[in-house]
């Protein structure tokens, strides 16, 4: 029984290390959300930090701030959805089978 517990602890430590590496890689990954044929692009990393916002010059010059705000919201929601999907895919393989409340 003692050897079985020791083996289980080693497996848990290995999984924890792999999870940490996967999380670090995810945080470094860049995601780009776009709106209306790239009129607005928002780039964000896996930590949900906005890295850049790119607004096409011709749309900025239109002077329609409400339209520009809508495009920014679309691009932001697009990039956040990508981060969420990738986080679920990468980290889900570690948490889905554990049945731990809150994960």
N, C-alpha and C positions, 0 to 999 in steps of 0.2 A: 504493500500500500504506500509506503514511504517513497519508493522509487517512482511510482505512478504520479504522486503529487509533485515530485521534483521534475519529472518529464513535462507535466502540465504547466508548471511555472516557467520552464524554458520556452515552451510553445507560446505562452502569453507574452513573455519578454520579446520574443522574435516578432510576434504580431504587433506589439506596441512600437517596436523599432520601425517596422515596415509602414505602419500608420503614420508615424512621424515623418518619414521620408516622403510618403505620398502627399501628406499635408503641405510640406515645404515646397514640393514640386508644383502642387496646385496653386499655392500662393504666388509663385513666380510666373505662372502662366498668364498671358495677356489675352483678353477677349475684346472683340469690337462689335458694338451694336450700331446698327444703321437705321436710317429712316428715309423713305422716299428716294430710292435710287442714289443713296450716298450723299444726299443733301446735308445731312448731319451724321457725323460718326462720333461715337464715344468709346474710348478705349479704357479698360479697367483691368486690374489684376485680380487674382483669386482671393485677395484679402478685401475685395470690394473697394479699393482705392482707385479713384478716377485718375488715369494717367494723362489723358488728353481729350479735348473736345475740338472737333473740326467742323466748321460751318462753311459751306461753299459760299464764296464771295457774292455771287449773284443773288442768293437767297437772303443774305445779310443786308444787301443794299435795297431790297424790296421795301423795307421799313414796316413790314407787317409783323409786329412783335408777337401777336397772338398765334399766328401761323408758326413762327419760329419756336415759340414755347411748346406748341404741340409736337413739332418735329423732335425737339430735345427730349420730351417725355417718351416718345416712341422709341428713340434710340436708347435711352436710359433703361426702359423696361426690357428692350431686346437684349442688352448686354447683361442685365441682372438675371434674366431668364437663362442665359447661357452659363453664367457662373453657377447658378443653382443646379442646373442639369449636370454640369461636369462634377460639381461637388458631390451630388447624390451618386453619380456613377462611380467616382473614384473612392469615396469614403464609405459608400453604402455596402461595399463588399466586406468591410470590416465590422460594420454595425448591424446589418440586417439580420444576421443569424444569431446575435448575442442575446436578444430578448431582454435588453436592459432598458428600464423605463427612462424616457427622456431622449433616447437615441433613435 
